Amino acid sequence: MAGSDWGHQSWFQFESWRCHWRCTGATDRPALVLLHGFGASSGHWR
């Protein structure tokens, strides 16, 4: 990813959890789904 292109992002509610998702990269390539635990987010790594 070049520069500040962080793709599309939004939030959704799952039971009592507020969850964040982000979609970025080439749409003509296979998808890669990464799941992680609590306490960090992609915003921490910018």
mmCIF entry with sequence, helices, sheets and N, C-alpha, C, O atoms, coordinates in Angstrom:
data_MODEL
# 
_entry.id   MODEL 
# 
_entity.id                         1 
_entity.type                       polymer 
_entity.pdbx_number_of_molecules   1 
# 
_entity_poly.entity_id                      1 
_entity_poly.type                           'polypeptide(L)' 
_entity_poly.nstd_linkage                   no 
_entity_poly.nstd_monomer                   no 
_entity_poly.pdbx_seq_one_letter_code       MAGSDWGHQSWFQFESWRCHWRCTGATDRPALVLLHGFGASSGHWR 
_entity_poly.pdbx_seq_one_letter_code_can   MAGSDWGHQSWFQFESWRCHWRCTGATDRPALVLLHGFGASSGHWR 
_entity_poly.pdbx_strand_id                 A 
# 
loop_
_entity_poly_seq.entity_id 
_entity_poly_seq.num 
_entity_poly_seq.mon_id 
_entity_poly_seq.hetero 
1 1  MET n 
1 2  ALA n 
1 3  GLY n 
1 4  SER n 
1 5  ASP n 
1 6  TRP n 
1 7  GLY n 
1 8  HIS n 
1 9  GLN n 
1 10 SER n 
1 11 TRP n 
1 12 PHE n 
1 13 GLN n 
1 14 PHE n 
1 15 GLU n 
1 16 SER n 
1 17 TRP n 
1 18 ARG n 
1 19 CYS n 
1 20 HIS n 
1 21 TRP n 
1 22 ARG n 
1 23 CYS n 
1 24 THR n 
1 25 GLY n 
1 26 ALA n 
1 27 THR n 
1 28 ASP n 
1 29 ARG n 
1 30 PRO n 
1 31 ALA n 
1 32 LEU n 
1 33 VAL n 
1 34 LEU n 
1 35 LEU n 
1 36 HIS n 
1 37 GLY n 
1 38 PHE n 
1 39 GLY n 
1 40 ALA n 
1 41 SER n 
1 42 SER n 
1 43 GLY n 
1 44 HIS n 
1 45 TRP n 
1 46 ARG n 
# 
_struct_asym.id          A 
_struct_asym.entity_id   1 
# 
_struct_conf.conf_type_id            HELX_P 
_struct_conf.id                      HELX_P1 
_struct_conf.pdbx_PDB_helix_id       AA1 
_struct_conf.beg_label_comp_id       SER 
_struct_conf.beg_label_asym_id       A 
_struct_conf.beg_label_seq_id        42 
_struct_conf.pdbx_beg_PDB_ins_code   ? 
_struct_conf.end_label_comp_id       TRP 
_struct_conf.end_label_asym_id       A 
_struct_conf.end_label_seq_id        45 
_struct_conf.pdbx_end_PDB_ins_code   ? 
_struct_conf.beg_auth_comp_id        SER 
_struct_conf.beg_auth_asym_id        A 
_struct_conf.beg_auth_seq_id         42 
_struct_conf.end_auth_comp_id        TRP 
_struct_conf.end_auth_asym_id        A 
_struct_conf.end_auth_seq_id         45 
_struct_conf.pdbx_PDB_helix_class    5 
_struct_conf.details                 ? 
_struct_conf.pdbx_PDB_helix_length   4 
# 
_struct_conf_type.id          HELX_P 
_struct_conf_type.criteria    ? 
_struct_conf_type.reference   ? 
# 
_struct_sheet.id               AA1 
_struct_sheet.type             ? 
_struct_sheet.number_strands   2 
_struct_sheet.details          ? 
# 
_struct_sheet_order.sheet_id     AA1 
_struct_sheet_order.range_id_1   1 
_struct_sheet_order.range_id_2   2 
_struct_sheet_order.offset       ? 
_struct_sheet_order.sense        anti-parallel 
# 
loop_
_struct_sheet_range.sheet_id 
_struct_sheet_range.id 
_struct_sheet_range.beg_label_comp_id 
_struct_sheet_range.beg_label_asym_id 
_struct_sheet_range.beg_label_seq_id 
_struct_sheet_range.pdbx_beg_PDB_ins_code 
_struct_sheet_range.end_label_comp_id 
_struct_sheet_range.end_label_asym_id 
_struct_sheet_range.end_label_seq_id 
_struct_sheet_range.pdbx_end_PDB_ins_code 
_struct_sheet_range.beg_auth_comp_id 
_struct_sheet_range.beg_auth_asym_id 
_struct_sheet_range.beg_auth_seq_id 
_struct_sheet_range.end_auth_comp_id 
_struct_sheet_range.end_auth_asym_id 
_struct_sheet_range.end_auth_seq_id 
AA1 1 HIS A 8  ? PHE A 14 ? HIS A 8  PHE A 14 
AA1 2 TRP A 17 ? CYS A 23 ? TRP A 17 CYS A 23 
# 
loop_
_atom_site.group_PDB 
_atom_site.id 
_atom_site.type_symbol 
_atom_site.label_atom_id 
_atom_site.label_alt_id 
_atom_site.label_comp_id 
_atom_site.label_asym_id 
_atom_site.label_entity_id 
_atom_site.label_seq_id 
_atom_site.pdbx_PDB_ins_code 
_atom_site.Cartn_x 
_atom_site.Cartn_y 
_atom_site.Cartn_z 
_atom_site.occupancy 
_atom_site.B_iso_or_equiv 
_atom_site.pdbx_formal_charge 
_atom_site.auth_seq_id 
_atom_site.auth_comp_id 
_atom_site.auth_asym_id 
_atom_site.auth_atom_id 
_atom_site.pdbx_PDB_model_num 
ATOM 1   N N  . MET A 1 1  ? 0.839   -1.181  0.000  1.00 0.00 ? 1  MET A N  1 
ATOM 2   C CA . MET A 1 1  ? 0.000   0.000   0.000  1.00 0.00 ? 1  MET A CA 1 
ATOM 3   C C  . MET A 1 1  ? 0.877   1.235   0.000  1.00 0.00 ? 1  MET A C  1 
ATOM 4   O O  . MET A 1 1  ? 1.822   1.346   0.781  1.00 0.00 ? 1  MET A O  1 
ATOM 5   N N  . ALA A 1 2  ? 0.563   2.123   -0.854 1.00 0.00 ? 2  ALA A N  1 
ATOM 6   C CA . ALA A 1 2  ? 1.343   3.355   -0.947 1.00 0.00 ? 2  ALA A CA 1 
ATOM 7   C C  . ALA A 1 2  ? 0.707   4.464   -0.125 1.00 0.00 ? 2  ALA A C  1 
ATOM 8   O O  . ALA A 1 2  ? -0.516  4.597   -0.077 1.00 0.00 ? 2  ALA A O  1 
ATOM 9   N N  . GLY A 1 3  ? 1.539   5.244   0.509  1.00 0.00 ? 3  GLY A N  1 
ATOM 10  C CA . GLY A 1 3  ? 1.068   6.437   1.210  1.00 0.00 ? 3  GLY A CA 1 
ATOM 11  C C  . GLY A 1 3  ? 0.023   6.156   2.266  1.00 0.00 ? 3  GLY A C  1 
ATOM 12  O O  . GLY A 1 3  ? 0.177   5.262   3.097  1.00 0.00 ? 3  GLY A O  1 
ATOM 13  N N  . SER A 1 4  ? -1.045  6.936   2.219  1.00 0.00 ? 4  SER A N  1 
ATOM 14  C CA . SER A 1 4  ? -2.078  6.822   3.249  1.00 0.00 ? 4  SER A CA 1 
ATOM 15  C C  . SER A 1 4  ? -3.343  6.139   2.735  1.00 0.00 ? 4  SER A C  1 
ATOM 16  O O  . SER A 1 4  ? -4.427  6.398   3.258  1.00 0.00 ? 4  SER A O  1 
ATOM 17  N N  . ASP A 1 5  ? -3.236  5.279   1.731  1.00 0.00 ? 5  ASP A N  1 
ATOM 18  C CA . ASP A 1 5  ? -4.390  4.561   1.204  1.00 0.00 ? 5  ASP A CA 1 
ATOM 19  C C  . ASP A 1 5  ? -4.724  3.393   2.131  1.00 0.00 ? 5  ASP A C  1 
ATOM 20  O O  . ASP A 1 5  ? -4.144  2.314   2.013  1.00 0.00 ? 5  ASP A O  1 
ATOM 21  N N  . TRP A 1 6  ? -5.659  3.614   3.050  1.00 0.00 ? 6  TRP A N  1 
ATOM 22  C CA . TRP A 1 6  ? -6.038  2.582   4.013  1.00 0.00 ? 6  TRP A CA 1 
ATOM 23  C C  . TRP A 1 6  ? -7.351  1.914   3.625  1.00 0.00 ? 6  TRP A C  1 
ATOM 24  O O  . TRP A 1 6  ? -7.934  1.212   4.451  1.00 0.00 ? 6  TRP A O  1 
ATOM 25  N N  . GLY A 1 7  ? -7.838  2.104   2.404  1.00 0.00 ? 7  GLY A N  1 
ATOM 26  C CA . GLY A 1 7  ? -9.005  1.392   1.907  1.00 0.00 ? 7  GLY A CA 1 
ATOM 27  C C  . GLY A 1 7  ? -10.315 1.813   2.541  1.00 0.00 ? 7  GLY A C  1 
ATOM 28  O O  . GLY A 1 7  ? -10.425 2.876   3.151  1.00 0.00 ? 7  GLY A O  1 
ATOM 29  N N  . HIS A 1 8  ? -11.311 0.943   2.378  1.00 0.00 ? 8  HIS A N  1 
ATOM 30  C CA . HIS A 1 8  ? -12.648 1.171   2.936  1.00 0.00 ? 8  HIS A CA 1 
ATOM 31  C C  . HIS A 1 8  ? -12.707 0.560   4.327  1.00 0.00 ? 8  HIS A C  1 
ATOM 32  O O  . HIS A 1 8  ? -12.113 -0.488  4.582  1.00 0.00 ? 8  HIS A O  1 
ATOM 33  N N  . GLN A 1 9  ? -13.422 1.219   5.219  1.00 0.00 ? 9  GLN A N  1 
ATOM 34  C CA . GLN A 1 9  ? -13.545 0.693   6.572  1.00 0.00 ? 9  GLN A CA 1 
ATOM 35  C C  . GLN A 1 9  ? -14.895 1.062   7.159  1.00 0.00 ? 9  GLN A C  1 
ATOM 36  O O  . GLN A 1 9  ? -15.535 2.021   6.729  1.00 0.00 ? 9  GLN A O  1 
ATOM 37  N N  . SER A 1 10 ? -15.312 0.298   8.134  1.00 0.00 ? 10 SER A N  1 
ATOM 38  C CA . SER A 1 10 ? -16.568 0.579   8.819  1.00 0.00 ? 10 SER A CA 1 
ATOM 39  C C  . SER A 1 10 ? -16.608 -0.225  10.118 1.00 0.00 ? 10 SER A C  1 
ATOM 40  O O  . SER A 1 10 ? -15.642 -0.900  10.473 1.00 0.00 ? 10 SER A O  1 
ATOM 41  N N  . TRP A 1 11 ? -17.725 -0.143  10.812 1.00 0.00 ? 11 TRP A N  1 
ATOM 42  C CA . TRP A 1 11 ? -17.944 -0.849  12.073 1.00 0.00 ? 11 TRP A CA 1 
ATOM 43  C C  . TRP A 1 11 ? -19.220 -1.658  11.977 1.00 0.00 ? 11 TRP A C  1 
ATOM 44  O O  . TRP A 1 11 ? -20.125 -1.304  11.221 1.00 0.00 ? 11 TRP A O  1 
ATOM 45  N N  . PHE A 1 12 ? -19.302 -2.744  12.737 1.00 0.00 ? 12 PHE A N  1 
ATOM 46  C CA . PHE A 1 12 ? -20.551 -3.482  12.879 1.00 0.00 ? 12 PHE A CA 1 
ATOM 47  C C  . PHE A 1 12 ? -20.661 -3.992  14.310 1.00 0.00 ? 12 PHE A C  1 
ATOM 48  O O  . PHE A 1 12 ? -19.662 -4.100  15.022 1.00 0.00 ? 12 PHE A O  1 
ATOM 49  N N  . GLN A 1 13 ? -21.863 -4.299  14.714 1.00 0.00 ? 13 GLN A N  1 
ATOM 50  C CA . GLN A 1 13 ? -22.123 -4.781  16.067 1.00 0.00 ? 13 GLN A CA 1 
ATOM 51  C C  . GLN A 1 13 ? -22.310 -6.288  16.024 1.00 0.00 ? 13 GLN A C  1 
ATOM 52  O O  . GLN A 1 13 ? -23.140 -6.781  15.261 1.00 0.00 ? 13 GLN A O  1 
ATOM 53  N N  . PHE A 1 14 ? -21.561 -7.023  16.821 1.00 0.00 ? 14 PHE A N  1 
ATOM 54  C CA . PHE A 1 14 ? -21.737 -8.464  16.980 1.00 0.00 ? 14 PHE A CA 1 
ATOM 55  C C  . PHE A 1 14 ? -21.987 -8.741  18.452 1.00 0.00 ? 14 PHE A C  1 
ATOM 56  O O  . PHE A 1 14 ? -21.094 -8.587  19.285 1.00 0.00 ? 14 PHE A O  1 
ATOM 57  N N  . GLU A 1 15 ? -23.200 -9.148  18.764 1.00 0.00 ? 15 GLU A N  1 
ATOM 58  C CA . GLU A 1 15 ? -23.630 -9.318  20.151 1.00 0.00 ? 15 GLU A CA 1 
ATOM 59  C C  . GLU A 1 15 ? -23.307 -8.038  20.920 1.00 0.00 ? 15 GLU A C  1 
ATOM 60  O O  . GLU A 1 15 ? -23.847 -6.984  20.586 1.00 0.00 ? 15 GLU A O  1 
ATOM 61  N N  . SER A 1 16 ? -22.457 -8.092  21.924 1.00 0.00 ? 16 SER A N  1 
ATOM 62  C CA . SER A 1 16 ? -22.143 -6.872  22.683 1.00 0.00 ? 16 SER A CA 1 
ATOM 63  C C  . SER A 1 16 ? -20.835 -6.221  22.237 1.00 0.00 ? 16 SER A C  1 
ATOM 64  O O  . SER A 1 16 ? -20.369 -5.274  22.871 1.00 0.00 ? 16 SER A O  1 
ATOM 65  N N  . TRP A 1 17 ? -20.240 -6.720  21.150 1.00 0.00 ? 17 TRP A N  1 
ATOM 66  C CA . TRP A 1 17 ? -18.940 -6.220  20.691 1.00 0.00 ? 17 TRP A CA 1 
ATOM 67  C C  . TRP A 1 17 ? -19.093 -5.284  19.498 1.00 0.00 ? 17 TRP A C  1 
ATOM 68  O O  . TRP A 1 17 ? -19.842 -5.584  18.568 1.00 0.00 ? 17 TRP A O  1 
ATOM 69  N N  . ARG A 1 18 ? -18.403 -4.169  19.515 1.00 0.00 ? 18 ARG A N  1 
ATOM 70  C CA . ARG A 1 18 ? -18.314 -3.264  18.367 1.00 0.00 ? 18 ARG A CA 1 
ATOM 71  C C  . ARG A 1 18 ? -17.062 -3.665  17.593 1.00 0.00 ? 18 ARG A C  1 
ATOM 72  O O  . ARG A 1 18 ? -15.952 -3.573  18.119 1.00 0.00 ? 18 ARG A O  1 
ATOM 73  N N  . CYS A 1 19 ? -17.231 -4.103  16.364 1.00 0.00 ? 19 CYS A N  1 
ATOM 74  C CA . CYS A 1 19 ? -16.132 -4.664  15.567 1.00 0.00 ? 19 CYS A CA 1 
ATOM 75  C C  . CYS A 1 19 ? -15.819 -3.767  14.377 1.00 0.00 ? 19 CYS A C  1 
ATOM 76  O O  . CYS A 1 19 ? -16.715 -3.160  13.791 1.00 0.00 ? 19 CYS A O  1 
ATOM 77  N N  . HIS A 1 20 ? -14.562 -3.690  14.031 1.00 0.00 ? 20 HIS A N  1 
ATOM 78  C CA . HIS A 1 20 ? -14.084 -2.857  12.932 1.00 0.00 ? 20 HIS A CA 1 
ATOM 79  C C  . HIS A 1 20 ? -13.597 -3.751  11.802 1.00 0.00 ? 20 HIS A C  1 
ATOM 80  O O  . HIS A 1 20 ? -12.976 -4.785  12.046 1.00 0.00 ? 20 HIS A O  1 
ATOM 81  N N  . TRP A 1 21 ? -13.878 -3.353  10.563 1.00 0.00 ? 21 TRP A N  1 
ATOM 82  C CA . TRP A 1 21 ? -13.346 -4.071  9.416  1.00 0.00 ? 21 TRP A CA 1 
ATOM 83  C C  . TRP A 1 21 ? -12.713 -3.089  8.446  1.00 0.00 ? 21 TRP A C  1 
ATOM 84  O O  . TRP A 1 21 ? -13.060 -1.908  8.425  1.00 0.00 ? 21 TRP A O  1 
ATOM 85  N N  . ARG A 1 22 ? -11.795 -3.578  7.656  1.00 0.00 ? 22 ARG A N  1 
ATOM 86  C CA . ARG A 1 22 ? -11.104 -2.759  6.663  1.00 0.00 ? 22 ARG A CA 1 
ATOM 87  C C  . ARG A 1 22 ? -10.899 -3.610  5.410  1.00 0.00 ? 22 ARG A C  1 
ATOM 88  O O  . ARG A 1 22 ? -10.552 -4.787  5.508  1.00 0.00 ? 22 ARG A O  1 
ATOM 89  N N  . CYS A 1 23 ? -11.111 -3.026  4.248  1.00 0.00 ? 23 CYS A N  1 
ATOM 90  C CA . CYS A 1 23 ? -10.931 -3.704  2.970  1.00 0.00 ? 23 CYS A CA 1 
ATOM 91  C C  . CYS A 1 23 ? -9.984  -2.863  2.124  1.00 0.00 ? 23 CYS A C  1 
ATOM 92  O O  . CYS A 1 23 ? -10.255 -1.691  1.863  1.00 0.00 ? 23 CYS A O  1 
ATOM 93  N N  . THR A 1 24 ? -8.893  -3.450  1.702  1.00 0.00 ? 24 THR A N  1 
ATOM 94  C CA . THR A 1 24 ? -7.919  -2.719  0.899  1.00 0.00 ? 24 THR A CA 1 
ATOM 95  C C  . THR A 1 24 ? -7.202  -3.682  -0.042 1.00 0.00 ? 24 THR A C  1 
ATOM 96  O O  . THR A 1 24 ? -7.238  -4.895  0.168  1.00 0.00 ? 24 THR A O  1 
ATOM 97  N N  . GLY A 1 25 ? -6.571  -3.169  -1.044 1.00 0.00 ? 25 GLY A N  1 
ATOM 98  C CA . GLY A 1 25 ? -5.824  -4.003  -1.979 1.00 0.00 ? 25 GLY A CA 1 
ATOM 99  C C  . GLY A 1 25 ? -6.571  -4.227  -3.275 1.00 0.00 ? 25 GLY A C  1 
ATOM 100 O O  . GLY A 1 25 ? -7.653  -3.683  -3.499 1.00 0.00 ? 25 GLY A O  1 
ATOM 101 N N  . ALA A 1 26 ? -5.970  -5.037  -4.118 1.00 0.00 ? 26 ALA A N  1 
ATOM 102 C CA . ALA A 1 26 ? -6.510  -5.309  -5.452 1.00 0.00 ? 26 ALA A CA 1 
ATOM 103 C C  . ALA A 1 26 ? -7.751  -6.193  -5.365 1.00 0.00 ? 26 ALA A C  1 
ATOM 104 O O  . ALA A 1 26 ? -7.743  -7.213  -4.677 1.00 0.00 ? 26 ALA A O  1 
ATOM 105 N N  . THR A 1 27 ? -8.812  -5.802  -6.059 1.00 0.00 ? 27 THR A N  1 
ATOM 106 C CA . THR A 1 27 ? -10.055 -6.579  -6.030 1.00 0.00 ? 27 THR A CA 1 
ATOM 107 C C  . THR A 1 27 ? -10.010 -7.782  -6.968 1.00 0.00 ? 27 THR A C  1 
ATOM 108 O O  . THR A 1 27 ? -10.872 -8.656  -6.886 1.00 0.00 ? 27 THR A O  1 
ATOM 109 N N  . ASP A 1 28 ? -9.021  -7.841  -7.856 1.00 0.00 ? 28 ASP A N  1 
ATOM 110 C CA . ASP A 1 28 ? -8.906  -8.962  -8.784 1.00 0.00 ? 28 ASP A CA 1 
ATOM 111 C C  . ASP A 1 28 ? -7.976  -10.057 -8.257 1.00 0.00 ? 28 ASP A C  1 
ATOM 112 O O  . ASP A 1 28 ? -7.612  -10.968 -9.002 1.00 0.00 ? 28 ASP A O  1 
ATOM 113 N N  . ARG A 1 29 ? -7.594  -9.978  -6.996 1.00 0.00 ? 29 ARG A N  1 
ATOM 114 C CA . ARG A 1 29 ? -6.705  -10.967 -6.370 1.00 0.00 ? 29 ARG A CA 1 
ATOM 115 C C  . ARG A 1 29 ? -7.486  -11.737 -5.309 1.00 0.00 ? 29 ARG A C  1 
ATOM 116 O O  . ARG A 1 29 ? -8.520  -11.260 -4.843 1.00 0.00 ? 29 ARG A O  1 
ATOM 117 N N  . PRO A 1 30 ? -7.013  -12.912 -4.923 1.00 0.00 ? 30 PRO A N  1 
ATOM 118 C CA . PRO A 1 30 ? -7.692  -13.668 -3.851 1.00 0.00 ? 30 PRO A CA 1 
ATOM 119 C C  . PRO A 1 30 ? -7.718  -12.877 -2.543 1.00 0.00 ? 30 PRO A C  1 
ATOM 120 O O  . PRO A 1 30 ? -6.807  -12.103 -2.249 1.00 0.00 ? 30 PRO A O  1 
ATOM 121 N N  . ALA A 1 31 ? -8.764  -13.088 -1.778 1.00 0.00 ? 31 ALA A N  1 
ATOM 122 C CA . ALA A 1 31 ? -8.915  -12.386 -0.490 1.00 0.00 ? 31 ALA A CA 1 
ATOM 123 C C  . ALA A 1 31 ? -8.051  -13.045 0.582  1.00 0.00 ? 31 ALA A C  1 
ATOM 124 O O  . ALA A 1 31 ? -7.814  -14.252 0.552  1.00 0.00 ? 31 ALA A O  1 
ATOM 125 N N  . LEU A 1 32 ? -7.593  -12.245 1.512  1.00 0.00 ? 32 LEU A N  1 
ATOM 126 C CA . LEU A 1 32 ? -6.869  -12.708 2.691  1.00 0.00 ? 32 LEU A CA 1 
ATOM 127 C C  . LEU A 1 32 ? -7.566  -12.099 3.895  1.00 0.00 ? 32 LEU A C  1 
ATOM 128 O O  . LEU A 1 32 ? -7.663  -10.877 4.003  1.00 0.00 ? 32 LEU A O  1 
ATOM 129 N N  . VAL A 1 33 ? -8.046  -12.930 4.794  1.00 0.00 ? 33 VAL A N  1 
ATOM 130 C CA . VAL A 1 33 ? -8.758  -12.458 5.981  1.00 0.00 ? 33 VAL A CA 1 
ATOM 131 C C  . VAL A 1 33 ? -7.848  -12.638 7.188  1.00 0.00 ? 33 VAL A C  1 
ATOM 132 O O  . VAL A 1 33 ? -7.372  -13.741 7.456  1.00 0.00 ? 33 VAL A O  1 
ATOM 133 N N  . LEU A 1 34 ? -7.610  -11.551 7.912  1.00 0.00 ? 34 LEU A N  1 
ATOM 134 C CA . LEU A 1 34 ? -6.784  -11.590 9.112  1.00 0.00 ? 34 LEU A CA 1 
ATOM 135 C C  . LEU A 1 34 ? -7.659  -11.258 10.312 1.00 0.00 ? 34 LEU A C  1 
ATOM 136 O O  . LEU A 1 34 ? -8.352  -10.240 10.314 1.00 0.00 ? 34 LEU A O  1 
ATOM 137 N N  . LEU A 1 35 ? -7.630  -12.089 11.305 1.00 0.00 ? 35 LEU A N  1 
ATOM 138 C CA . LEU A 1 35 ? -8.377  -11.863 12.541 1.00 0.00 ? 35 LEU A CA 1 
ATOM 139 C C  . LEU A 1 35 ? -7.380  -11.711 13.671 1.00 0.00 ? 35 LEU A C  1 
ATOM 140 O O  . LEU A 1 35 ? -6.372  -12.416 13.714 1.00 0.00 ? 35 LEU A O  1 
ATOM 141 N N  . HIS A 1 36 ? -7.654  -10.799 14.581 1.00 0.00 ? 36 HIS A N  1 
ATOM 142 C CA . HIS A 1 36 ? -6.752  -10.646 15.722 1.00 0.00 ? 36 HIS A CA 1 
ATOM 143 C C  . HIS A 1 36 ? -7.567  -10.403 16.973 1.00 0.00 ? 36 HIS A C  1 
ATOM 144 O O  . HIS A 1 36 ? -8.764  -10.119 16.912 1.00 0.00 ? 36 HIS A O  1 
ATOM 145 N N  . GLY A 1 37 ? -6.911  -10.517 18.090 1.00 0.00 ? 37 GLY A N  1 
ATOM 146 C CA . GLY A 1 37 ? -7.582  -10.336 19.375 1.00 0.00 ? 37 GLY A CA 1 
ATOM 147 C C  . GLY A 1 37 ? -7.758  -8.881  19.726 1.00 0.00 ? 37 GLY A C  1 
ATOM 148 O O  . GLY A 1 37 ? -7.562  -7.992  18.898 1.00 0.00 ? 37 GLY A O  1 
ATOM 149 N N  . PHE A 1 38 ? -8.124  -8.658  20.943 1.00 0.00 ? 38 PHE A N  1 
ATOM 150 C CA . PHE A 1 38 ? -8.417  -7.313  21.418 1.00 0.00 ? 38 PHE A CA 1 
ATOM 151 C C  . PHE A 1 38 ? -7.154  -6.631  21.933 1.00 0.00 ? 38 PHE A C  1 
ATOM 152 O O  . PHE A 1 38 ? -6.180  -7.291  22.293 1.00 0.00 ? 38 PHE A O  1 
ATOM 153 N N  . GLY A 1 39 ? -7.184  -5.307  21.963 1.00 0.00 ? 39 GLY A N  1 
ATOM 154 C CA . GLY A 1 39 ? -6.077  -4.550  22.532 1.00 0.00 ? 39 GLY A CA 1 
ATOM 155 C C  . GLY A 1 39 ? -5.201  -3.866  21.509 1.00 0.00 ? 39 GLY A C  1 
ATOM 156 O O  . GLY A 1 39 ? -4.292  -3.121  21.875 1.00 0.00 ? 39 GLY A O  1 
ATOM 157 N N  . ALA A 1 40 ? -5.455  -4.102  20.230 1.00 0.00 ? 40 ALA A N  1 
ATOM 158 C CA . ALA A 1 40 ? -4.680  -3.438  19.182 1.00 0.00 ? 40 ALA A CA 1 
ATOM 159 C C  . ALA A 1 40 ? -5.570  -3.290  17.956 1.00 0.00 ? 40 ALA A C  1 
ATOM 160 O O  . ALA A 1 40 ? -6.550  -4.018  17.797 1.00 0.00 ? 40 ALA A O  1 
ATOM 161 N N  . SER A 1 41 ? -5.227  -2.352  17.102 1.00 0.00 ? 41 SER A N  1 
ATOM 162 C CA . SER A 1 41 ? -5.966  -2.169  15.860 1.00 0.00 ? 41 SER A CA 1 
ATOM 163 C C  . SER A 1 41 ? -5.014  -1.681  14.784 1.00 0.00 ? 41 SER A C  1 
ATOM 164 O O  . SER A 1 41 ? -3.875  -1.313  15.072 1.00 0.00 ? 41 SER A O  1 
ATOM 165 N N  . SER A 1 42 ? -5.479  -1.679  13.547 1.00 0.00 ? 42 SER A N  1 
ATOM 166 C CA . SER A 1 42 ? -4.632  -1.201  12.451 1.00 0.00 ? 42 SER A CA 1 
ATOM 167 C C  . SER A 1 42 ? -4.255  0.258   12.639 1.00 0.00 ? 42 SER A C  1 
ATOM 168 O O  . SER A 1 42 ? -3.216  0.693   12.143 1.00 0.00 ? 42 SER A O  1 
ATOM 169 N N  . GLY A 1 43 ? -5.078  1.025   13.346 1.00 0.00 ? 43 GLY A N  1 
ATOM 170 C CA . GLY A 1 43 ? -4.766  2.426   13.615 1.00 0.00 ? 43 GLY A CA 1 
ATOM 171 C C  . GLY A 1 43 ? -3.528  2.608   14.470 1.00 0.00 ? 43 GLY A C  1 
ATOM 172 O O  . GLY A 1 43 ? -2.873  3.647   14.390 1.00 0.00 ? 43 GLY A O  1 
ATOM 173 N N  . HIS A 1 44 ? -3.193  1.621   15.286 1.00 0.00 ? 44 HIS A N  1 
ATOM 174 C CA . HIS A 1 44 ? -1.987  1.707   16.111 1.00 0.00 ? 44 HIS A CA 1 
ATOM 175 C C  . HIS A 1 44 ? -0.714  1.609   15.284 1.00 0.00 ? 44 HIS A C  1 
ATOM 176 O O  . HIS A 1 44 ? 0.339   2.069   15.726 1.00 0.00 ? 44 HIS A O  1 
ATOM 177 N N  . TRP A 1 45 ? -0.784  1.023   14.094 1.00 0.00 ? 45 TRP A N  1 
ATOM 178 C CA . TRP A 1 45 ? 0.404   0.747   13.284 1.00 0.00 ? 45 TRP A CA 1 
ATOM 179 C C  . TRP A 1 45 ? 0.627   1.777   12.188 1.00 0.00 ? 45 TRP A C  1 
ATOM 180 O O  . TRP A 1 45 ? 1.536   1.611   11.374 1.00 0.00 ? 45 TRP A O  1 
ATOM 181 N N  . ARG A 1 46 ? -0.167  2.826   12.143 1.00 0.00 ? 46 ARG A N  1 
ATOM 182 C CA . ARG A 1 46 ? 0.012   3.850   11.107 1.00 0.00 ? 46 ARG A CA 1 
ATOM 183 C C  . ARG A 1 46 ? 1.169   4.742   11.433 1.00 0.00 ? 46 ARG A C  1 
ATOM 184 O O  . ARG A 1 46 ? 1.471   5.663   10.675 1.00 0.00 ? 46 ARG A O  1 
# 
